[in-house]
Amino acid sequence: MGDTGSLVLGLLLSVMILKFNELNIDNTFEYWVQAAPSVAFGILIVPLFDTLRVMFIRFFTMKPLFKADKRHLHHALLTLNMSHKQATFTILFVNVLFIIFVFYVSQYTSIRRLILIILLVATFFNYLPHFFIARQQKRKKAA
């Protein structure tokens, strides 16, 4: 896909999210969602949270913020012996689960609570591969 393809996808997602929020201002919209901003946040949470997590790690370890490294979620899944396709589909599957979860929960909670829930679940899902990597490394040392 390259840089240009990912930038175009990012632009399209941003425009669609803005349009989604704009349509949800009026509750007469056929597909109105009560907590539209947090639903939009939930749709973008996997790539957004992964990017912000890596940027914070780079900042606090005094590394250049825009220098490539292997700390992204995709690389963690590759370390767990997944193929590129498996890692991509795993991330896609988790993102789709997030979207379904956010649409379901948005009917029953406020925007602030939903954003807090999204952040907690995103933290858990981002920690999970690193937990399995640490466990895998302990097994290798013990053997």
C-alpha positions in Angstrom: 0.0 0.0 0.0 2.8 2.4 0.9 2.7 5.8 2.5 0.3 7.4 -0.1 -2.2 4.6 0.3 -2.2 4.8 4.1 -2.5 8.6 4.0 -5.5 8.3 1.6 -7.2 5.7 3.8 -6.5 8.0 6.9 -8.1 10.9 5.1 -11.1 8.9 4.0 -11.6 7.6 7.5 -11.4 11.1 9.0 -13.9 12.5 6.5 -16.3 9.6 7.2 -16.0 10.1 11.0 -16.6 13.8 10.7 -19.7 13.1 8.5 -20.9 10.5 10.9 -20.7 13.0 13.8 -22.3 15.7 11.7 -25.3 13.5 10.9 -25.7 12.5 14.5 -26.3 16.1 15.7 -30.0 15.7 14.8 -31.6 12.8 16.5 -34.1 12.4 13.7 -31.4 10.8 11.6 -32.3 7.2 10.8 -29.1 5.7 12.2 -28.8 8.1 15.1 -26.4 7.1 17.9 -26.6 8.8 21.3 -22.8 8.9 22.0 -21.6 9.6 18.4 -18.2 11.2 19.3 -17.2 8.3 21.5 -18.5 5.8 18.8 -16.2 7.6 16.3 -13.4 7.4 18.8 -14.1 3.6 19.2 -14.0 3.1 15.5 -10.5 4.6 15.3 -9.2 3.3 18.6 -6.9 0.5 17.5 -4.7 2.4 15.1 -5.0 5.6 17.2 -4.1 4.0 20.5 -1.3 2.0 19.0 0.2 5.1 17.5 -0.1 7.2 20.6 1.3 4.3 22.8 4.4 4.0 20.6 4.9 7.8 20.5 4.7 8.0 24.4 7.2 5.2 24.7 9.6 6.9 22.3 9.1 10.3 24.1 9.8 8.8 27.6 12.8 6.8 26.4 14.2 9.9 24.6 14.1 8.3 21.2 13.2 10.3 18.0 9.4 10.4 17.8 9.3 9.8 14.0 12.0 7.1 13.7 10.7 3.7 12.8 11.0 0.9 15.3 9.4 -2.5 16.1 7.1 -1.5 19.0 3.8 -1.4 17.1 1.1 -4.0 17.7 1.7 -5.5 14.3 5.3 -6.3 15.2 4.3 -7.7 18.5 2.0 -10.2 16.8 4.8 -11.1 14.3 7.0 -11.8 17.3 4.3 -14.3 18.4 5.0 -16.3 15.2 2.0 -14.9 13.2 2.3 -14.3 9.5 1.7 -10.8 8.2 -1.7 -11.9 7.0 -2.6 -13.4 10.4 -1.4 -10.3 12.3 -3.3 -8.0 10.0 -6.5 -10.1 10.2 -6.1 -10.3 14.0 -5.9 -6.5 14.3 -8.8 -6.1 11.9 -10.9 -8.6 13.9 -10.2 -6.8 17.1 -11.1 -3.5 15.5 -14.4 -4.9 14.2 -15.1 -6.3 17.7 -14.4 -2.8 19.1 -16.8 -1.2 16.6 -19.6 -3.7 17.5 -18.9 -3.3 21.2 -19.0 0.5 21.0 -22.2 0.6 19.0 -23.9 -1.8 21.5 -22.6 -0.1 24.7 -23.3 3.5 23.4 -27.0 2.9 23.9 -26.6 2.4 27.6 -23.9 4.8 28.8 -22.7 8.4 28.6 -20.0 9.7 26.3 -17.4 10.1 29.1 -18.0 6.6 30.5 -17.8 5.1 27.0 -14.5 6.8 26.3 -13.1 5.5 29.6 -14.3 2.0 28.8 -12.8 2.2 25.3 -9.5 3.3 26.7 -9.4 0.6 29.3 -10.3 -2.2 26.8 -7.7 -0.7 24.3 -5.1 -0.8 27.0 -5.9 -4.4 27.7 -5.8 -5.5 24.1 -2.5 -3.7 23.5 -1.0 -5.3 26.6 -2.1 -8.8 25.7 0.5 -9.6 23.0 3.3 -8.2 25.1 2.2 -10.4 28.0 2.4 -13.5 25.7 5.8 -12.4 24.4 7.1 -12.1 27.9 5.6 -15.5 28.8 7.2 -17.0 25.6 10.6 -15.5 26.5 10.4 -16.9 30.1 9.7 -20.4 28.7 12.7 -20.2 26.4 15.0 -19.2 29.3 13.6 -22.0 31.4 14.2 -24.6 28.7 
